[in-house]
Amino acid sequence: MHSASRRLIQRRLPVVNIRRRNDRRHVASFWSVASQNNNNNPAAFQSFVSLPSFFPLQKIPKGFEDFFPPHGKSPPPPLNEANVHKSSSEPKSEKPPPHNNNNQNNPNDSANIPGLIALLLFIMALRNWLEQEDAERGHEITWQAFQQQFLGHTDTLTVINQNRVQFTTTPTADTPAQKYYFYIGSVERLEEKLAAAQQHLHPTEWVEVKYIQQTNLLLEFIKALPFLALPVAIHFGFRGLTGGATTKGGSQNMKSIFGIGKSTARKINKESVHVTFKDVAGCEQAKMEVMEFVDFLKDSERFTKLGAKIPKGALLCGPPGTGKTLLAKAVAGESGVPFFSISGSDFIEMFVGVGPSRVRDLFAEARANAPCIVFIDEIDAVGRQRGRGGFSGGGNDERENTLNQLLVEMDGFSPTTGVVVLAGTNRVDILDQALTRPGRFDRQITVDRPDLRGRQEIFLVHLAGLTLEGPAEDIAGRLAGLTPGFAGADIANLCNEAAIVAARRKAASVTIQDFEKATDRIIGGLESNKIMSKHEREIVAHHEAGHAIAGWFLEHADPLLKVTIIPRTSGALGFAQYLPKEVFLRSPEQIMDIVCMALAGRAAEQVFFGEVTTGASDDLRRVTQLVYSMIQEFGFNNRLGQLAFRKDPNSLEKPYSDSTAEAMDDEARRIVEEAYARTVELIESKKEQVDALAQLLLEKETITHDDIVDLVGARPFVGDKAYHQYVSSKSRGSPPVDEVAAEDKEDVGFDGPLTPGLA
């Protein structure tokens, strides 16, 4: 060893004792001495400061923390001369990296390395011992091999522990002595077989048999190792189970069997939420009601001094994608009070009693942080209506117990606790009535699909982040008319798809054509590369032309926007896009016009080709739904009278008799036959226009409202002011939102919820 290295090692020995006394001054003096040696031999010093050379299986010694970065998994890099002369007392600017869920930069990893190395060394030593043991035993053979090859070539058989026979062959001039062994079932059987095998041998050639007992401590230890490891495994298992019992909320509790009854709600602060009420559009009425809850919490004195009580909860209900959770996020960002968020399914676990325990813990924490807001998303997972006298399984009992605890906690608040419960669901019809009653959820806030004005506002929100070609107001108005029935989530998806379409063609901005392609993709699917025959294309063209012409000359049919015969991946060989009138009330005549327009495609096939195809299956499905709604729900049938039989989707029983059901079927068949005859008559009277439009479709594949106006003239009906204003906006910009709202008030617009059964 180099002399400088020996001197360094000699100087290291008292330092090891010094660090046990944790004397930093001696450590500093040690470092200065080591630095002087570095001037004489830098290579030796570099090998010295490498920690694994001196502490291969230990953590960083006390007193050396300043010389090595905290939370380091690997030993420090070698030091050069410049680094050695730096003072060890310089302040450290490094900060430990943040801890994350991937266990990166975990300070406990360095503590686990010695144990892993020890385990690896033990396994290697065990393997070497087993190899040596096999070498000492020799080669394993069978009794038959011994009898045929080695009987008479050995002097002694050694029976070890009454189950293994070991022997050594007699050496000769050509072959050295070799060891062999074989296993036996019993000593008596060995003696019988050996006596029978040695009958033809001379007594001097008989084999001597010895019996010995051997005990291998290492082998016995290996056999007992599973039993010895069991307490260790139990110890570490319980340490892992109890490791997260003291943490609150979130996924940390799931790591602890003792903390499984704790609430998993996430406490959200205002700084962690970047959604405000400005980001919520298309649901102004619901937003106003939710904002009132925020006012209750921010300035409760304004209400309580008049005797008003803070509502205990509000239920956000409506179709999927309409913005219920977004409203809750806006509340978290605007309220300025603690906000607890949890899903309804988080209450239920595989263990009995976990759900009620989590409910109790959630509300106990909410009371401790009052005033605050608790948001339960998808509450129908736990708030479903309880069973009535039927069989109830264990899982259902657990859910009902959780619901009962939730009812107790919500109704047990004092009026001044300042805890408000918000919940979201799209299945309010299946919730338990005890949960939705006033006193628990005082208000039910409906977040419905947006109307034309609401869609335009939502588009303006999502278009703000896109690079557009043209004014955002014009594009938003155009798209609002192209997307009837779209919810907020659908609109966000459409804007993203349009940006993807523009990026695919490497454009500098997103155009209205990109939005139209994205709309077609969402409604009908991607354009398909199906190869259709000429005859099939003619059938599809006349089918779609029949829809378009019938809707053009039927007064109460929906105005046409676009017709295409391009096949789609959804299976549609073509489709027509309309702008449905979103009105509040419909008469039987209006519904029959819609039925006739739906049957016009099949009627055109019969008029022009003398046969019908399967292309009208979706039209017939919609016609059946409309006609049965007229009979069963709206009371529009004279034979059945003013009766309504609303169906319960969760019930298998019909609310009417078999004779009434037969009468419904007869009336539905009669109504559809009359509507079909009327539609065939209309198509025959407009046969030239239908054929001309079909030929134009075969030529251009996609036609718009302007093409139909140029071909057959304007619609013979007046009164759709908002529709005509929208059509003209394609070239001059969309109508302002205020003007559209004014048209709605005149009852000629397209806003408002659809009547049930007409969607």
C-alpha positions in Angstrom: 0.0 0.0 0.0 1.2 3.5 -0.7 2.8 5.3 2.2 0.5 8.3 1.9 -2.5 6.0 2.0 -1.1 4.2 5.1 -0.6 7.5 6.9 -4.2 8.5 6.0 -5.6 5.2 7.4 -3.6 5.6 10.6 -4.9 9.1 11.0 -8.4 7.9 10.4 -8.6 5.5 13.4 -8.8 8.2 16.1 -11.3 10.1 14.0 -13.7 7.1 14.1 -13.7 7.4 17.9 -14.1 11.1 17.7 -17.2 10.9 15.6 -18.8 8.7 18.2 -18.5 11.6 20.6 -19.9 13.8 17.8 -17.1 16.4 18.1 -17.3 18.6 15.0 -14.0 20.4 15.8 -12.0 17.2 15.6 -13.7 16.4 12.3 -12.7 19.7 10.9 -9.1 19.1 12.0 -9.2 15.7 10.5 -10.3 17.2 7.2 -7.5 19.7 7.2 -4.9 16.9 7.8 -6.4 14.9 5.0 -6.2 18.0 2.8 -2.5 18.4 3.4 -2.0 14.8 2.4 -3.9 15.5 -0.7 -1.2 17.9 -1.8 1.3 15.1 -1.7 -0.8 12.3 -3.2 -4.1 13.4 -4.8 -4.9 9.9 -6.0 -4.6 8.4 -2.5 -6.8 11.1 -1.1 -9.4 10.6 -3.8 -9.6 6.9 -2.9 -9.8 7.8 0.8 -12.7 10.2 0.5 -14.7 7.6 -1.3 -17.0 6.5 1.5 -17.7 2.9 0.4 -13.9 2.2 0.8 -14.2 2.7 4.6 -17.9 2.3 5.4 -19.0 -0.3 2.9 -22.0 -1.5 4.9 -22.8 1.6 7.0 -24.7 4.8 6.7 -22.9 8.1 6.6 -21.1 8.5 10.0 -22.1 11.1 12.4 -20.1 14.3 11.9 -19.7 13.7 8.2 -23.2 15.0 7.2 -21.8 18.3 5.9 -19.5 16.6 3.5 -22.1 14.6 1.7 -25.4 15.7 0.1 -28.5 14.7 2.0 -30.9 12.1 0.6 -28.2 10.8 -1.7 -28.6 7.3 -3.0 -25.0 7.0 -4.4 -21.7 7.9 -2.8 -20.3 11.4 -3.5 -18.4 12.0 -6.6 -14.6 12.0 -6.4 -13.1 15.3 -5.3 -10.6 17.2 -7.3 -7.9 19.5 -6.0 -10.1 22.6 -6.4 -12.9 21.1 -4.3 -10.6 19.8 -1.6 -9.3 23.3 -0.7 -12.8 24.6 -0.3 -13.8 25.2 3.3 -16.1 22.6 4.8 -17.9 25.3 6.7 -19.4 27.0 3.6 -23.1 27.2 3.8 -24.9 24.6 1.7 -27.4 26.0 -0.8 -28.8 22.6 -1.9 -32.3 21.7 -0.8 -33.4 18.1 -0.6 -35.5 17.1 -3.5 -39.2 16.9 -2.8 -40.6 13.5 -1.8 -43.0 11.9 -4.3 -45.1 8.9 -4.5 -42.6 7.0 -6.7 -40.2 6.7 -3.7 -37.5 8.5 -5.6 -34.8 10.2 -3.5 -36.1 8.4 -0.4 -33.6 8.8 2.4 -34.5 5.3 3.7 -33.1 3.7 0.5 -29.5 4.1 1.7 -30.4 2.4 5.0 -31.8 -0.6 3.0 -28.6 -1.1 0.9 -26.6 -2.8 3.7 -29.4 -5.2 4.4 -29.7 -6.0 0.7 -26.0 -6.6 0.4 -26.0 -8.9 3.5 -28.9 -10.9 2.0 -27.0 -11.2 -1.3 -23.9 -12.4 0.5 -25.9 -14.9 2.5 -27.4 -16.3 -0.7 -24.0 -16.6 -2.3 -22.5 -18.3 0.7 -25.5 -20.7 0.9 -25.1 -21.6 -2.7 -21.3 -22.3 -2.3 -22.1 -24.5 0.8 -24.7 -26.5 -1.2 -22.2 -27.0 -4.0 -19.5 -28.2 -1.5 -22.1 -30.5 0.1 -23.0 -32.1 -3.2 -19.3 -32.6 -4.0 -18.7 -34.4 -0.7 -21.7 -36.6 -1.2 -20.6 -37.6 -4.7 -22.8 -38.7 -7.5 -26.4 -39.9 -6.9 -27.3 -43.3 -8.4 -30.0 -45.9 -7.9 -30.0 -49.3 -6.2 -30.2 -51.0 -9.6 -27.1 -49.1 -10.8 -25.2 -50.0 -7.6 -26.2 -53.7 -7.9 -25.2 -53.9 -11.6 -22.0 -51.8 -11.6 -20.5 -51.3 -8.2 -21.3 -54.5 -6.2 -18.0 -56.1 -5.5 -16.0 -52.9 -6.2 -16.5 -51.4 -2.8 -15.7 -52.5 0.7 -18.1 -50.6 2.9 -21.6 -49.1 2.7 -22.3 -46.3 5.1 -26.0 -45.9 6.0 -26.4 -42.3 7.1 -29.5 -41.4 9.2 -31.3 -44.6 7.9 -32.2 -43.0 4.6 -29.0 -42.5 2.6 -26.3 -45.0 1.7 -22.9 -43.6 0.8 -19.9 -45.6 -0.5 -16.5 -45.1 -2.1 -15.3 -47.3 -4.9 -12.1 -49.3 -4.6 -9.3 -47.5 -6.5 -7.5 -49.3 -9.3 -4.6 -48.5 -11.5 -6.9 -47.1 -14.2 -9.6 -45.3 -12.1 -9.3 -43.4 -8.9 -11.7 -43.8 -6.0 -15.0 -42.1 -6.5 -17.9 -41.3 -4.1 -21.5 -42.3 -4.8 -24.8 -42.4 -2.8 -28.4 -43.5 -3.1 -31.5 -43.2 -1.0 -33.4 -46.1 0.6 -36.8 -46.5 2.0 -35.9 -48.6 5.1 -32.8 -50.4 6.5 -34.6 -53.8 6.6 -35.4 -53.6 2.9 -31.8 -52.7 2.2 -30.4 -55.6 4.1 -32.8 -58.1 2.4 -31.9 -56.8 -1.1 -28.2 -56.7 -0.3 -28.2 -60.3 1.0 -30.0 -61.5 -2.1 -27.5 -59.7 -4.3 -24.4 -61.1 -2.6 -25.4 -64.8 -2.7 -23.2 -65.5 -5.7 -20.2 -63.7 -4.2 -17.6 -65.3 -2.0 -18.0 -64.3 1.7 -14.7 -62.5 1.5 -16.2 -60.2 -1.1 -19.2 -59.3 0.9 -19.8 -55.6 1.6 -19.5 -54.3 5.2 -22.5 -52.2 6.3 -22.0 -49.3 8.8 -24.7 -47.3 10.4 -24.1 -43.7 11.6 -26.1 -40.6 12.5 -25.1 -37.2 11.2 -26.4 -33.8 12.2 -25.7 -30.8 10.0 -26.4 -27.6 11.9 -26.4 -25.4 8.8 -28.9 -27.7 7.1 -31.1 -27.8 10.2 -30.9 -24.0 10.3 -32.1 -23.8 6.7 -35.0 -26.1 7.4 -36.0 -23.9 10.4 -35.5 -20.7 8.4 -39.1 -20.3 7.3 -40.3 -20.6 10.9 -37.7 -18.1 12.1 -38.6 -15.7 9.3 -42.2 -15.7 10.2 -42.0 -13.4 13.3 -39.8 -11.1 11.3 -42.3 -10.9 8.5 -45.1 -10.3 10.9 -43.1 -7.5 12.5 -42.4 -5.7 9.3 -45.9 -6.4 8.1 -47.5 -4.7 11.1 -45.0 -1.9 10.8 -46.2 -1.3 7.2 -49.8 -1.6 8.2 -49.5 0.9 11.0 -47.2 3.2 9.0 -50.0 5.4 7.6 -52.4 5.3 10.6 -51.5 8.7 11.8 -51.8 10.5 8.4 -54.9 12.2 7.4 -56.9 11.9 4.1 -56.1 10.8 0.7 -54.2 7.7 -0.4 -52.0 7.7 2.7 -54.9 6.1 4.7 -55.2 3.3 2.2 -51.7 2.1 3.2 -52.8 1.4 6.8 -55.2 -1.3 7.8 -55.8 0.7 11.0 -56.5 3.9 9.1 -58.9 2.3 6.6 -61.8 3.8 8.5 -60.5 7.3 8.1 -61.9 9.6 5.5 -60.2 9.7 2.1 -61.5 13.2 1.3 -59.0 15.6 -0.2 -58.7 19.0 1.4 -58.4 21.5 -1.4 -57.2 25.0 -0.8 -58.0 28.0 -2.9 -54.4 28.2 -4.2 -54.5 24.7 -5.7 -57.6 25.3 -7.8 -57.4 27.5 -10.8 -61.1 27.4 -11.8 -63.4 30.3 -11.1 -67.0 31.2 -12.0 -65.6 33.0 -15.0 -64.7 29.6 -16.5 -68.2 28.3 -16.1 -70.6 29.2 -18.9 -73.8 28.0 -20.4 -75.6 27.4 -17.0 -76.2 30.9 -15.7 -79.1 29.9 -13.5 -77.3 27.1 -11.8 -74.2 29.2 -11.4 -76.2 31.9 -9.6 -77.6 29.4 -7.1 -74.2 28.0 -6.4 -72.7 31.4 -6.0 -75.3 32.1 -3.4 -73.9 29.4 -1.2 -70.5 31.1 -1.5 -72.1 34.3 -0.4 -73.6 32.5 2.6 -70.2 31.4 3.7 -68.4 34.6 3.0 -71.0 37.0 4.5 -73.3 34.9 6.6 -74.2 37.8 8.8 -76.1 39.5 6.0 -78.5 36.6 6.0 -78.6 35.5 9.6 -79.5 39.0 10.9 -82.7 38.7 8.9 -83.4 35.3 10.4 -82.3 33.3 7.4 -80.5 30.0 7.9 -77.7 28.8 5.8 -78.8 25.9 3.6 -77.3 22.6 4.7 -76.8 21.3 1.2 -77.4 21.5 -2.5 -77.7 18.6 -5.0 -76.3 19.3 -8.5 -78.2 17.1 -10.9 -78.3 16.9 -14.7 -77.0 14.9 -17.7 -73.4 13.9 -17.9 -70.9 16.5 -19.1 -73.0 19.5 -18.3 -70.5 21.0 -15.7 -71.6 19.8 -12.3 -68.1 19.0 -11.1 -66.8 22.2 -12.8 -69.2 24.2 -10.7 -67.9 22.5 -7.6 -64.3 23.3 -8.6 -65.4 26.9 -9.1 -66.8 27.0 -5.6 -63.5 25.7 -4.3 -61.7 28.4 -6.1 -64.0 31.2 -5.1 -65.3 30.4 -1.6 -62.0 31.1 0.3 -63.0 28.4 2.8 -61.7 24.8 3.2 -63.1 22.5 0.6 -63.3 18.7 1.0 -63.8 16.6 -2.1 -64.7 12.9 -2.1 -66.3 10.4 -4.5 -69.4 8.5 -3.4 -67.6 5.2 -4.2 -64.8 6.1 -1.8 -67.0 5.3 1.2 -67.4 1.7 0.2 -64.7 -0.9 0.8 -64.5 -4.6 1.2 -64.5 -4.4 5.0 -67.8 -4.1 6.9 -68.2 -0.9 8.8 -65.7 1.1 6.8 -68.3 3.3 5.0 -70.0 4.6 8.2 -66.6 5.2 9.8 -65.4 7.3 6.9 -68.6 9.3 6.9 -68.2 10.0 10.6 -64.5 11.0 10.1 -65.3 13.2 7.2 -67.9 15.2 9.0 -65.8 15.4 12.2 -63.0 16.9 10.2 -65.5 19.2 8.4 -66.8 20.5 11.7 -63.2 21.1 12.9 -62.6 23.3 9.8 -65.9 25.1 9.7 -66.9 27.1 7.8 -66.2 24.8 5.0 -67.8 22.9 2.0 -68.0 19.2 1.5 -68.4 18.0 -2.1 -69.5 14.4 -2.7 -69.2 13.5 -6.4 -71.4 10.8 -7.9 -73.4 10.4 -4.7 -75.7 7.9 -6.3 -73.0 5.3 -5.6 -73.9 5.5 -1.9 -77.2 7.3 -1.9 -79.3 4.9 -3.9 -82.8 4.2 -2.6 -82.8 1.5 0.1 -84.5 -1.8 -0.5 -88.0 -2.5 0.6 -88.5 -5.9 2.1 -86.5 -7.8 -0.5 -83.4 -9.9 -0.1 -80.4 -7.7 0.9 -76.9 -9.0 0.4 -74.0 -8.0 2.6 -72.7 -5.4 0.1 -76.1 -3.8 0.0 -76.3 -3.7 3.8 -72.9 -2.0 3.9 -74.1 0.7 1.4 -77.3 1.2 3.4 -75.4 1.5 6.6 -73.2 4.1 5.0 -76.3 6.0 3.7 -77.9 5.9 7.2 -74.8 7.4 8.7 -74.7 10.1 6.0 -78.3 10.9 6.8 -77.6 11.2 10.5 -74.5 13.4 9.9 -76.2 15.8 7.5 -79.3 16.2 9.7 -77.3 16.5 12.9 -75.7 19.9 12.2 -76.6 22.9 14.2 -77.6 25.9 12.2 -74.4 27.7 12.9 -71.8 25.1 12.2 -71.1 26.6 8.7 -70.7 23.2 6.9 -72.4 23.1 3.5 -72.7 19.8 1.6 -72.7 19.8 -2.2 -73.3 16.7 -4.2 -73.3 15.8 -7.9 -75.2 13.1 -9.7 -76.9 12.4 -13.0 -79.3 9.8 -11.5 -81.3 11.9 -9.1 -84.3 9.6 -9.8 -82.7 6.7 -7.9 -81.6 8.6 -4.8 -83.3 7.9 -1.5 -86.0 10.3 -0.7 -84.7 10.8 2.9 -81.5 12.1 1.3 -83.1 14.6 -1.1 -85.6 16.0 1.4 -85.3 19.6 2.7 -83.1 19.7 5.8 -80.4 17.6 4.1 -80.2 18.8 0.5 -82.3 21.9 0.7 -81.9 22.7 -2.9 -81.8 20.7 -6.1 -79.9 22.7 -8.7 -80.5 21.4 -12.3 -77.5 21.7 -14.6 -79.1 21.0 -18.0 -77.7 20.9 -21.5 -77.1 24.4 -22.7 -79.4 26.1 -25.2 -78.2 28.0 -28.3 -77.0 31.0 -26.3 -75.4 28.8 -23.7 -73.5 26.8 -26.3 -72.2 30.1 -27.8 -70.9 31.2 -24.4 -69.3 27.9 -23.8 -67.6 28.0 -27.2 -66.2 31.5 -26.3 -64.6 30.0 -23.2 -63.0 27.2 -25.0 -62.0 29.2 -28.1 -60.0 31.6 -26.0 -57.1 29.2 -25.9 -57.0 28.5 -29.6 -55.4 30.3 -32.5 -58.3 31.1 -34.7 -58.7 32.4 -38.2 -61.5 35.0 -37.8 -63.4 36.5 -34.9 -64.1 34.2 -32.0 -67.7 35.5 -31.8 -68.5 34.6 -35.3 -67.1 31.1 -35.0 -68.8 30.5 -31.7 -72.2 31.6 -33.1 -71.7 29.3 -36.1 -70.7 26.3 -34.0 -73.5 26.9 -31.5 -76.0 26.2 -34.3 -74.1 23.2 -35.6 -74.1 21.4 -32.2 -77.7 21.1 -30.9 -77.8 18.9 -27.8 -74.1 19.2 -27.1 -73.1 19.5 -23.4 -70.1 21.4 -22.1 -67.8 18.3 -22.2 -68.8 17.7 -25.8 -68.0 21.3 -26.8 -64.6 21.1 -25.1 -63.9 17.8 -27.0 -65.0 19.4 -30.3 -62.6 22.4 -29.9 -59.8 20.0 -29.1 -60.6 17.8 -32.1 -60.7 20.9 -34.4 -57.2 22.0 -33.1 -55.9 18.4 -33.8 -57.4 18.6 -37.4 -55.6 21.9 -38.0 -52.3 20.6 -36.6 -52.6 17.5 -38.8 -52.6 19.7 -41.9 -49.8 21.9 -40.4 -51.9 25.0 -40.4 -51.0 28.2 -38.6 -54.5 28.7 -37.2 -57.8 26.8 -36.7 -60.5 27.6 -39.3 -64.2 27.1 -39.4 -63.7 24.2 -41.8 -61.6 22.4 -39.1 -64.5 22.8 -36.7 -67.0 21.5 -39.2 -64.8 18.4 -39.8 -64.5 17.9 -36.1 -68.3 18.2 -35.7 -68.8 15.6 -38.5 -66.3 13.3 -36.8 -68.0 13.5 -33.4 -71.6 13.1 -34.8 -71.0 10.5 -37.5 -67.5 9.3 -37.0 -64.4 9.4 -39.2 -64.8 9.3 -43.0 -64.6 5.7 -44.0 -62.8 4.3 -47.1 -65.6 1.8 -47.8 -65.9 1.1 -51.5 -69.6 1.3 -52.5 -71.1 0.2 -55.8 -72.8 2.7 -58.1 -76.2 1.3 -57.3 -75.6 1.6 -53.5 -74.5 5.2 -53.8 -77.6 6.0 -55.8 -79.8 4.5 -53.1 -78.0 6.4 -50.3 -78.2 9.7 -52.3 -82.0 9.3 -53.0 -82.5 8.3 -49.3 -80.8 11.4 -48.0 -82.5 13.6 -50.7 -85.8 12.3 -49.5 -85.1 13.4 -46.0 -84.0 16.8 -47.1 -86.9 17.5 -49.5 -89.5 16.3 -47.0 -88.0 18.5 -44.2 -87.9 21.4 -46.7 -91.7 21.2 -47.5 -93.0 20.1 -44.1 -93.8 23.2 -42.0 -92.9 21.8 -38.6 -89.9 19.8 -39.6 -86.4 20.8 -38.4 -84.5 23.2 -40.7 -81.7 21.5 -42.7 -78.1 22.4 -42.3 -76.1 19.9 -44.3 -76.5 16.6 -46.1 -73.7 14.1 -47.0 -73.3 10.7 -48.5 -69.8 10.1 -47.4 -69.6 6.8 -45.4 -68.5 7.0 -41.8 -66.8 4.6 -39.5 -69.8 4.5 -37.2 -71.6 2.5 -39.9 -73.6 5.4 -41.4 -73.5 5.5 -45.2 -74.7 9.1 -45.0 -76.5 11.5 -42.8 -78.4 14.8 -42.7 -77.8 17.4 -40.1 -80.6 19.6 -38.9 -81.0 22.5 -36.5 -83.8 21.3 -34.2 -86.2 23.8 -32.8 -85.7 23.7 -29.1 -89.2 24.6 -28.1 -91.2 24.0 -24.9 -94.4 22.5 -26.4 -95.3 20.5 -29.4 -98.7 19.6 -30.9 -99.6 16.3 -32.6 -99.3 18.0 -36.0 -95.8 19.0 -35.3 -94.8 15.6 -34.1 -96.4 14.0 -37.2 -94.3 16.3 -39.4 -91.2 15.0 -37.7 -92.3 11.4 -38.1 -93.0 12.0 -41.9 -89.5 13.5 -42.3 -87.9 10.5 -40.6 -89.9 8.1 -43.0 -89.0 10.1 -46.1 -85.8 8.2 -46.7 -87.5 4.8 -47.0 -90.3 6.4 -49.0 -87.8 7.7 -51.5 -86.3 4.3 -51.9 -89.7 2.8 -52.6 -90.6 5.5 -55.1 -87.4 5.5 -57.1 -86.3 1.9 -56.9 -89.5 -0.1 -56.0 -87.9 -1.7 -53.0 -86.6 -0.7 -49.5 -83.3 -1.4 -47.8 -81.9 -1.7 -44.3 -80.7 1.9 -44.4 -83.8 3.2 -42.6 -83.3 1.1 -39.4 -82.3 4.1 -37.3 -85.1 6.2 -38.8 -87.6 3.5 -37.9 -86.3 3.3 -34.3 -86.8 7.0 -33.8 -90.3 6.9 -35.4 -91.3 4.1 -33.0 -90.1 6.1 -30.0 -92.0 9.2 -31.1 -95.2 7.4 -31.9 -95.3 5.4 -28.6 -94.5 8.6 -26.7 -97.6 10.2 -28.3 -99.7 7.2 -27.2 -98.3 6.3 -23.8 -97.2 9.7 -22.4 -98.8 12.6 -24.2 -102.4 11.3 -24.5 -102.6 12.1 -28.2 -104.6 9.0 -29.1 -108.4 9.0 -29.1 -108.8 5.3 -28.6 -106.8 5.2 -25.4 -108.0 8.6 -24.2 -106.3 11.1 -21.9 -104.0 8.6 -20.2 -100.3 8.6 -19.6 -98.2 5.5 -18.8 -94.8 6.7 -17.9 -92.3 3.8 -17.9 -89.9 3.1 -15.0 -86.6 2.1 -16.4 -85.8 0.2 -13.2 -89.0 -1.8 -13.3 -89.8 -4.9 -15.3 -93.5 -4.6 -14.8 -95.8 -2.8 -17.2 -98.2 -0.3 -15.7 -101.0 -1.4 -18.0 -102.9 -4.6 -18.9 -102.2 -6.9 -21.9 -105.3 -5.7 -23.7 -104.2 -2.1 -23.3 -100.7 -3.0 -24.6 -102.4 -4.7 -27.6 -104.4 -1.5 -28.3 -101.2 0.6 -28.1 -99.5 -1.7 -30.6 -102.5 -1.4 -33.0 -102.7 2.4 -32.7 -98.9 2.8 -33.2 -99.1 0.6 -36.3 -102.0 2.6 -37.7 -100.3 6.0 -37.1 -97.1 4.9 -38.7 -98.9 3.5 -41.8 -100.8 6.7 -42.2 -97.7 8.8 -41.9 -95.8 6.6 -44.4 -98.6 6.9 -46.9 -98.6 10.7 -46.5 -94.8 10.7 -46.9 -94.9 8.6 -50.1 -97.4 11.0 -51.6 -95.2 14.0 -50.8 -92.1 12.3 -52.4 -94.1 11.5 -55.5 -95.3 15.1 -55.8 -91.7 16.4 -55.4 -90.1 13.6 -57.4 -88.2 15.9 -59.7 -86.7 17.9 -56.8 -85.7 14.7 -55.0 -84.0 13.3 -58.1 -82.2 16.6 -58.8 -80.9 16.8 -55.2 -79.8 13.2 -55.4 -77.8 13.8 -58.5 -76.2 16.9 -56.9 -75.3 14.7 -53.9 -73.7 12.1 -56.2 -71.7 14.9 -57.8 -70.6 16.9 -54.7 -71.1 14.2 -51.9 -71.9 17.0 -49.4 -74.3 19.9 -49.9 -75.4 22.7 -47.6 -78.5 24.9 -47.1 -77.4 27.3 -49.8 -77.1 24.5 -52.4 -80.7 23.4 -51.7 -81.9 27.0 -51.9 -80.2 27.4 -55.3 -81.8 24.1 -56.5 -85.4 24.1 -55.2 -85.8 27.6 -53.9 -86.4 29.0 -50.4 -88.6 27.2 -47.9 -92.3 28.1 -48.4 -92.7 28.8 -44.7 -91.9 32.0 -42.8 -91.5 32.8 -39.1 -88.1 31.2 -38.4 -86.4 34.5 -38.0 -83.5 33.2 -35.8 -82.9 30.4 -38.3 -82.7 32.7 -41.3 -80.5 35.1 -39.3 -78.2 32.2 -38.5 -78.1 31.0 -42.1 -77.1 34.5 -43.3 -74.5 34.7 -40.6 -72.4 32.2 -42.5 -71.1 34.9 -44.7 -71.6 38.0 -42.6 -70.8 36.7 -39.0 -73.0 35.2 -36.4 -75.8 37.1 -34.6 -74.9 38.6 -31.3 -75.9 36.7 -28.2 -78.3 39.4 -27.1 -80.1 39.2 -30.4 -80.4 35.5 -30.2 -81.8 35.8 -26.7 -84.3 38.4 -28.0 -85.5 36.0 -30.7 -86.0 33.4 -28.0 -88.3 35.6 -26.1 -90.5 36.0 -29.2 -90.9 32.2 -29.2 -89.4 31.8 -32.6 -85.9 30.7 -31.6 -84.3 27.3 -30.9 -83.6 27.5 -27.2 -85.2 25.7 -24.3 -85.5 22.1 -23.2 -87.1 19.5 -25.5 -90.3 17.9 -24.6 -89.8 14.4 -23.3 -89.7 11.8 -26.0 -88.8 14.3 -28.7 -85.0 14.5 -28.1 
